Amino acid sequence: MTGNSGGVVVVTGAASGIGRATAVAFHRQGATVVATDVNRDGLAGLCSELDDRARCATAVADIASGPDVVSLFSQVERMGGCEVLVNAAGIGVSLPLIDHADEDWDRVLDINTRGTFLCLREAARQMTERGGGAIVNVASVVGIYPSPIPEIAYDTSKGAVIQMTRSAARELAPHGVRVNGVAPGPVPTNLYGTPPEQPEVPMPLGHGTVDDVVNAILFLASGKARWITGQTLVVDGGWLLR
């Protein structure tokens, strides 16, 4: 945690994957967590597995919707304001470029880029009033180096998240708000709506897990990273070295 008292950790995409694991990890550290996703059943399952449900609130919201995001952060404000935001929501479409439909491009960019921006903006408004905070955006190694599978919209959206992280960090630093990112390599998640599977991609350090990414998120959100901002930490087992 950043050190401000009475704040809330907001985690998007919290019904599954990296978002879910992140929400659980912060809760286990004693944080009050607001978990948000479009998946109502997934959110209900998340809170049911936590010991102290009084410190877990859920909000069904489409982060690509401005009104939904404003409503979400109004709830957070009533709970004490946002101390940490983890932008973990994301979707992907794996199709060759020539087969990408307009709506495929729009939906991926809406969730991954617009949604990250909308949540970042609302969190920043509360954090500047509170005197500080920490934002961690979940990008991807394919925002740095093109994916070996065809997913141009996803690659583009994550590259935008990395630049958004830098731009926001520069602007918000005078207000005590740190903005960093993580760029995970291939880890078992259900990004494409299928059950998690072990990625068939060789990595110098072997295959990683969602928890490897969560540990980096926890560090960047903590006081141990108080002098770090504008960075995107690659967590990929050496995938980019191939």
NORBELMO-V650911 format. One line per field, one symbol per residue. ss: DSSP state (H for helix, E for strand, - for the rest). phi: phi as a letter, one per 30 degrees, with the letter a starting at -180 (. if undefined). psi: psi as a letter, one per 20 degrees, with the letter a starting at -180 (. if undefined). A space follows every 50 residues. Layout:
BEGIN
ss=???
phi=???
psi=???
END
This chain:
BEGIN
ss=-------EEEEE----HHHHHHHHHHHH----EEEEE--HHHHHHHHH-- --HHHEEEEE-----HHHHHHHHHHHHH---EEEEEE---------HHH- -HHHHHHHHHHHHHHHHHHHHHHHHHHHHH--EEEEEE--HHH------- -HHHHHHHHHHHHHHHHHHHHHHHH-EEEEEEEE---------------- ---------HHHHHHHHHHHH-HHH------EEEE---HHH-
phi=.djdcicbccbciddahddddddddddddjddcccbadcdddddddddcc dcddcbcbbdacddceeddddeddddddckjdcbbcdcdabbbcbeedcd deddedddddddcddddddeddddddddddjllbbbcccadddcbeddcd adddeddddddddedddddddcedciccbbbbbdddbdbceciceebddc bdbecidcbedddddddedddcddcdcbaiccddbbijeddd
psi=riiqqjrqpppqkjirbhgghgggggghijqppopqringhhghhghhiq gnihjoqqooqoiioghgggggigghghjiqphpponipqrqpnqqgiip qghggggghgghgggggghgghghghhhhijrrppopocqhiigpqqiqo mhgggghhhhhghhggghgghigijjpporrqnqaoqorlhjjrqpqppl ppphjaqarhhhghhhggghiriikhkpqjqoopnjjjhii.
END
